[in-house]
């Protein structure tokens, strides 16, 4: 019997504690709520949501926080600002880390390499989304409203186009 027989499986030398994902969530969320949430009681409410999301990820409070952040962006006029760019990327990052928190217990060990495919998809999504936000919101407010309506209409049509075929096909057997 070897000396490390009771040590458990060898998962490699480069691991992080599972709770580090919860810390990462808080590190992303707190700056976003400081710039993204209207002042007053909303900052305290959003801070409470961050705490609950980190404490109990299964309660899905992270997604309530994301909703608060997204809805707070509606307060601002339809222009491209650093705050809006940060909210677009930040809410997407919160979604990603929130999903990881659901899968990784805080006491577990995590190999950072397993996160790379998700990070690649994050970048692959953010690049066109940030470009689209710039194209839509950089023109003056009056000129961007028709463009925004066109893009919204195309998005709804694409969503319907994706959902109708599976619904028509019926259940799989």
N, C-alpha and C positions, 0 to 999 in steps of 0.2 A: 504494500500500500504506500503510495507516495505521500509526501508531507502535506501537499495541498489537496488531498482527496476530498476533504469536506468543504473546500473553498467555493464550490459551485462551478458552473461552466465558465470557460475562458471566453470572454466577449471582446477581447482586444484591450489594448492599453489606452486607447483614446476614447474615453467615455465621459459623459456629463451626468450629474444627478438629474433625475426626472423633474425635481422642483425648479430647475433652472428655466424650464419652459414657462412656468408661472411667473418667475421673476422677469423673464423677457416680455411677457404679456404686460406686466405692470410698467416696465420701462417704455414700452411703446404707447400704452394707453394714457399715462399721466400727462406727458407733454401734449398729446392730442386733445385731451379734455381741457387743458389750460388755454389752448388757442382756439379750440373748436366749439366749446360750449358757452352759451351766453352767461354773463356774470350773474351773481346772485345765488339763489338756492340750487340752480342747475349744476354748478360746480361741485357742491357738496353731494348732490344726488348722484352725479356721474362718478365721483370718487368712491361712494358707497358701492356702486355697481362694479367698479374695478375690484374692490376688495372682495365682494361676494363671488365674482367670476373667478378670482384666483383661489379663494377658499373652497368653493364648491363648483367646479366646472360643469358637473352633470346638471346643474340647475339652468344651464344655458343663458345665464345672465350676461355673458360676453356678447351675445347677439342683441340683447336689449340695449347694452351700451353702444353697440355699433349703430343701432337704429337711432339712438339719441344723437350720436355724432352726425349721422347722415341728415337727419331732420334739422339739426342746427345749421347745416350748410344752406338751407333754404332761406335763412334770415338775410344772407348776403345777396346783393344784386348779382345778376348773371354775368360776372366778369371773372377772368382768370386771375387768381391771386395765389401767392405762395401758400396761404392757409388752405385753399381749396385743393391745390396739388397735394399738399401734405395729408389732407383728409382722404383723398382718393386712395393714395398709396397706404396710408395708415390703417384705414378700415379694412382694406384687403389683407394687410399684414396681421391685424387682429383676428380676422377670420381664420387665417392660416394657423396662427399660434393657438387660437382657441380650439381648433380641431385637434391639434397635436396634444393639447392638455387633456382632451377627452380620452385619448388613446394611451397616454403615458402616465402611470401613477407617479406620485411625487417621490416615492422611495425607490423607484426603478433606476437602472442605469441606461443611458441612452448613447448610442453611437451617432455622432453628428453626421456621418456619411449617409445615414438613412434619410436625412432631411433634404439632401441635395436635389432629388427629383422635384420635390415640392417647391424648393427655392427657384429652380429653373423655370417651372411653370409660372411662379409669381412674376419673374422678370419677363417671361414671354407674354404675359397678360398685361403687365403694367406699361410696357413700352408702347403698344398701340393705343391703350386707353389714355395715357398721358398725352400722346400726340393728338388723339381725337378731341380731348378736352381743350387743348390749345387751339386746334382748328376751329372748334365750335365757339369758344368763348373769347378768343382774342379780338375778333372784330367788335365794332361798337355794339352796344346793347341792342339797339334797334335792328341792326343787321343780323344779329345772332338768333333772334327769336324765330324767324322762319326756318333757319338752319336747324335749330333745336327741335322744332316741330317735325321737320322732315326726318331727322335722325330718330326721334322718338317713334314716329310712325313706322319706319323701317324696322326698328327693334321689336315693336309689337308684331309686325307681320312675320318677322323671322321666328319669334317665339311661337306664334300660332302654327307656322310651318313646321316647326320641330315637334310640337305636341300633337297635332292632328293625326299624322300617320300612325303613331303607336296606339292612339285611342281607337282609330278605325280598325286596326289589325285585331284587336280583342286580346283576351288573355292567352298566354302561352300554355301549351299542353305538354 
